[in-house]
Amino acid sequence: MGRRIDAPSVVRAVARYALALALVTLALLISLAFQNSIGNPFWFFFSAAVILSTWLGGTGPGWLAVIYSTLAVMYYFMPPLHRFAVTPRELPYFVTFVACEIGVTQLISWRRHTEDVLRRARDELEVRVAERTAEIKRQMAEQRRTEETLQATRAELARAARITTIGELTASIAHEVNQPLAAVVANADACVAWLSRETPDLAEARSAAERATQGATRASEVIVRIRSLITKATPEKSKVQINQVIEQTAAVAERQAANNHVAIKLELSPDLPVVVGDSIQLQQVILNLVVNGIEAMTTVTDRPKMLILRTEPENKNQIRVSVQDTGIGLTEEVKGRLFEPFFTTRSKGMGMGLSISRSIIEAHGGRLWAESNGSDGATFQFTLPNEDSPGI
Amino acid sequence: MKEQDPIVFVIDDDRMIRDGLQSLIRSVGLRVETFASAQDFLGAKRPDTPACLVLDVRMPGLSGLDLQLKLRDDGIPIPIIFITGHGDIPMSVRAMKEGAHEFLTKPVRGQDLLDSVQKALASDRALRQERREANEIRARFESLTPREKEVLELVVAGLLNKQIADQLGMSELTVKTHRAHVMEKTQAESLAHLVRMSEKLKTATRK
């Protein structure tokens, strides 16, 4: 039944009907041949022909087989013989035969139909399952992509925000301080010029000197204002689980690390006391150290690029956080100037990151310093006082 | 101070810097006028005398670079010394391309500024002198008749009287007469002098 003939449908239909005719004719011949030896064997052979015709050919050929065998039986085996008629005495027998044939055809064609429907349903189901699987796979891939993009965007954003703030701050400080300094220089130069004249003009020199003093005062006022701005921004203090902050920061930096083939490893001490501080500022400091570490390993090729974030109790009053890289390390000269504002070894750097980080940690009552791991990278570490340490 | 004395215009929105620069420039005996904005400068009356502009790039309202373009478009040739707080290279390149005389970064060393000012004034003086001469020459040349102008063109181009006569379809004698008039009206002392004046006029017109 599973066979399928790959011929045009008309040819297939003709073949099916021809098969029915052939089968019934075969049944007829066999019945005639065995007529004398077995009695009336047509029942068996014709039933078999009808069953096979319906089974192999379908409903139409089945019906053809039924009609053909009814006529053949009527003609060859029902008295009166060799006429298309049946005697009244044989009628019930003949009717039973025909009814059986019809019943068998119906049953088999119904069965065939059911099977067809089932098969079609199964095929459809398979196609649908395949489609659905593909769809789900596509959705999953898309979701993964979205997540990756989101992650990248988040990291970019954190970095951009950091750089923008620092950049804007730097530009504005530079302008604010440079303006009064320019006034100081101009007025001091004027003062000298008035004094150097053949007959020095003391009045002019004095007023120029006074303006120079005013300019210097203004410059120092600008600096006082900036300092108060920074210290005012500091206290936003709450209880901070430093390990959580580090885990979040590592997640933010993960993508940048992956892009630079850097493995980030966390070695967090499980029983650290709580510290008090501004978790956003602390995150900024850690992110800054992490990014610095990753960037210090850009050119490294001869060893694994590994960034270890470690927390441990420093003593009973403090905890220590360290960020260790396997990057280019620190020369003595660089080490000495690391925390100076505007000092940078990178072409694109602002040179403000470490200096700001140090002021944040110091505002938290801690210390930030750097150590060289020989020729094999650097370790930046800071301490923070515990919540109940006497310093807080 | 005489009206013809050179003058230095200082434009800066910061009063302290303005006063400092003014005092500095005055200390070497130059006349100074200060303005708090580019608009104030444009609104003020400027005497006809050699001058230069000391201009802060970064100002509220019309910036230093805007003012430079405006002066150029209005046909007011005055040398400009820019002062900028941030040594921004693209900006200085732009300013220099537009003909800025000098570009100094804040804080400016007094002597640097004074040197630039002197150079700018000298250059303006020379330019004004050149313009005045060109104007004089133009007036003389314009007194020529159309025919004399034609002859002048060909004389300056190096043609002989005979060639000029051929080209303009007149006798050599007539050419000689026209030529004498040209020399007289333009007060040229020699053929070389005439050629020089003609070149000067052309250069000034091109500028």
Interface residues (C-beta under 8 A of the other chain):
Chain A: A171 A174 H175 N178 Q179 P180 L181 A182 A183 V184 V185 A186 N187 A188 D189 A190 C191 V192 A193 W194 R197 D201 E204 S207 A208 R211 A212 Q214 G215 R218
Chain B: D14 M16 I17 D19 G20 L21 S23 L24 R26 S27 V28 R58 I83 G85 H86 K106 P107 V108 R109 G110 Q111 L113 L114
